[in-house]
Amino acid sequence: MIGMVTFTRYDGEQARKLHDTVRQVHTAAYAERIQAGDPFSAPEAFMDRFDAYIQRDGFDLVIAYADDGQPIAQAWGWPLPTDTGWWTGLQPDPELNPALDIAEFTHEDGTRTFALSELMVDQTEAGHGLGHRLHDELLGARTEQRATLLVRPDNPAGEAYQRWGWRPVARLRPTMPNAPQFHVLILKLPLSR
């Protein structure tokens, strides 16, 4: 079980200097998918996406460090701009939300939605509530009306997200190479905890 954890927040400019740290946490969190040869989880593909993400206005990264200074978890996202491509590929799912109005749902003004792009915990530290604490650390400072995230349908984290208040509303396959189909989840902000 983990001891004391310190959370440190970084903006996009600061995150540029953390490539090795980000790669280390990703590799420890996604070791099984990487070992299985999942091209979307491959470190090179992941770091290419990270390099694109840190260019986004309002990029917000939180890294959790163990008491020995080792990074053990990270989460990041950014507010969706008016011209976002985030919703490209959105597929309504009547089982998840039969009354979804796509035009209203995807309308962004730069302050409406925070996209929680990544949340990952070193596999050796998982199962002790660190992911939830990291989630709350990142989203607790957000001023948007809602947050969104994408989760693979077979990812057990989807159940945890729903326990934390997220609700599935649609499906989406991003336009990135080798991207799987995800469930789209929404959480009302500010956090009520």
Buried (B, 14 or more C-beta within 10 A) or exposed (E): EBEEBEBBEBEBEEBBEBEEBBBBBBBBBBBEBBEEEBEBBBBEBBBEBBEEBBEBEBBBBBBBBBEEEBBBBBBBBBBBBEEBEBBEBBEBBEEBBEEBEEEEBBEBEBBBBBBBBBBBBBEEBBEEEBBBBBBBBBBEEBEBEEBBBBBBEEBEBBEBBBEBBBEBBBBBBBEEEEBBEBBBBBBEBEBEE
